[in-house]
Amino acid sequence: MAITRFEDIEAWQVGRTLTKRVYECTAVHDFARDYGLKDQIQRAAGSIMHNIAEGFDGGSHPEFARFLTYAVRSATEVQSQLYVALDLRYIDQSKFDELYELAAKAKAKTGAFIKYLRSTK
């Protein structure tokens, strides 16, 4: 399938799902009242999809790859913040596992796309 718009990119789709799930879990209980962590993890999750979208219009493969690396870093940031949420009991182990794996999937798909772009210079 040809990619004609950023919404076609699988990594963006996974980032969107992760962002939605992060927003859902940060909207309840103690997590909703921890404004610092809530804001940080929401921004990091959103940055995955936003950097992919922004890079899509970057004009060149190297520029796009640069934005994709930012998306990978944001996914890693989400994973790190999930540990804080787990340690503070804002989320349980199953929610942690679900979100961590979504972030890992976003990283893997984005990393594969970076590799592809760099091979087609």
Stockholm file with secondary structure:
# STOCKHOLM 1.0

chainA/1-121         MAITRFEDIEAWQVGRTLTKRVYECTAVHDFARDYGLKDQIQRAAGSIMHNIAEGFDGGSHPEFARFLTYAVRSATEVQSQLYVALDLRYIDQSKFDELYELAAKAKAKTGAFIKYLRSTK
#=GR chainA/1-121 SS CCCCSGGGCHHHHHHHHHHHHHHHHHTSHHHHHCHHHHHHHHHHHHHHHHHHHHHHTSSSHHHHHHHHHHHHHHHHHHHHHHHHHHHTTSSCHHHHHHHHHHHHHHHHHHHHHHHHHHHTC
#=GC SS_cons         CCCCSGGGCHHHHHHHHHHHHHHHHHTSHHHHHCHHHHHHHHHHHHHHHHHHHHHHTSSSHHHHHHHHHHHHHHHHHHHHHHHHHHHTTSSCHHHHHHHHHHHHHHHHHHHHHHHHHHHTC
//
